[in-house]
Amino acid sequence: MKLHKALIGIVMGVALGVTAIVAPLPGEQNVAEAAWSQSRADKVIATGRKYMGTPYKFGASSNTTAVFDCSSFTQRVFKVAVGKSLPRTSRDQAKKGTSVSKANLKKGDLVFFKASTTTTSKRITHVAIYAGNNKLLHTYGKPGVTYSTFKGTSWEKRFVSARRVL
């Protein structure tokens, strides 16, 4: 009986020792994850920036880079930058990843908007990429692919939700 207990103690001790060696410390894992996500977010923004000024066209095909609508732009940028496949429409993109509050936006997050500041409907009609520093990278109307200020503008008033897909 004593031998049995001793063997169980040894096995448990070895198992805990191996776990301590193999498993990363919580702080180290978070740092690695943050660096990896930051790197991917930077690739997303750099890729999107390459399309600056590309004209906007509602319903643009996802097979072209000559024109974009908001969701074909985000779909293309994420695929090219980091190999991430997104659905074709902003409403479907809004179902991917994890929810993020407006206060916790990070570079590379998708930000979703309703049609106007006056509507009570939360129906998503637009998507942008949060570029950091209170900027959105997206496409709409006359400017085509552009940066816009987020907080304190009509974009913030139209905010519906945000998702982290990286």
WOLINHU-V909287 format. One record per pair of residues at least 24 apart in sequence whose C-alpha atoms are under 6 Angstrom apart, sorted by the first residue. I is the first residue (numbers start at 1). GAP is how many residues later the second one is. D is the distance in Angstrom with one decimal. If there is no record, write none. Layout:
i = <I & I>
gap = <GAP & GAP>
d = <D & D>
This chain:
i = <41 & 41 & 43 & 44 & 47 & 48 & 52 & 52 & 53 & 53 & 54 & 54 & 55 & 56 & 56 & 56 & 70 & 70 & 90 & 91 & 97 & 97 & 97 & 98 & 98 & 99 & 99 & 100 & 100 & 107 & 107 & 109 & 109 & 110 & 110 & 111 & 112 & 112 & 112 & 113 & 113 & 113 & 114 & 116 & 117 & 117>
gap = <66 & 67 & 38 & 37 & 34 & 29 & 93 & 94 & 91 & 92 & 90 & 91 & 89 & 84 & 85 & 88 & 57 & 69 & 37 & 33 & 66 & 67 & 68 & 65 & 66 & 63 & 64 & 62 & 63 & 24 & 25 & 54 & 55 & 52 & 53 & 51 & 48 & 49 & 50 & 45 & 46 & 47 & 44 & 42 & 40 & 41>
d = <5.7 & 4.6 & 5.5 & 5.1 & 5.8 & 5.6 & 4.8 & 5.7 & 5.2 & 4.9 & 5.4 & 5.4 & 4.3 & 5.6 & 5.7 & 4.6 & 5.8 & 5.2 & 5.7 & 5.7 & 5.7 & 5.2 & 4.3 & 5.3 & 5.2 & 6.0 & 4.6 & 5.2 & 5.4 & 4.8 & 4.8 & 5.8 & 4.8 & 5.5 & 5.2 & 4.3 & 5.6 & 5.3 & 5.8 & 5.2 & 4.6 & 5.0 & 5.3 & 6.0 & 5.7 & 5.2>
